Amino acid sequence: MSIDPGQIIALKWVAIVAVGMVAAGAIEQLLINRLNRRRRERPE
């Protein structure tokens, strides 16, 4: 089985996108947690 350079580039992009999505999800959760904590500290 030979691997084309094009396939390698495509796999790299897939990996980059997957890592980016996971990182974005983690950052989103951290921001949501922080906002929720602030809300709890200062009830309206």
VENBEL-V69368 format. One record per residue. N is the residue number from 1. RES is the residue in one small letter. D_CENTER is the distance of its C-alpha to the mean C-alpha in Angstrom with 1 decimal. Layout:
# VENBEL-V69368
n/res/d_center
N/RES/D_CENTER
N/RES/D_CENTER
This chain:
# VENBEL-V69368
n/res/d_center
1/m/32.5
2/s/31.7
3/i/28.2
4/d/28.2
5/p/26.5
6/g/24.9
7/q/23.3
8/i/21.9
9/i/20.4
10/a/18.9
11/l/17.4
12/k/15.9
13/w/14.2
14/v/13.0
15/a/11.6
16/i/10.0
17/v/8.5
18/a/7.3
19/v/5.9
20/g/4.3
21/m/3.2
22/v/2.8
23/a/2.5
24/a/2.9
25/g/4.3
26/a/5.8
27/i/7.0
28/e/8.3
29/q/10.0
30/l/11.5
31/l/12.8
32/i/14.3
33/n/15.9
34/r/17.4
35/l/18.8
36/n/20.2
37/r/21.8
38/r/23.5
39/r/24.8
40/r/26.3
41/e/28.0
42/r/29.7
43/p/30.8
44/e/32.2
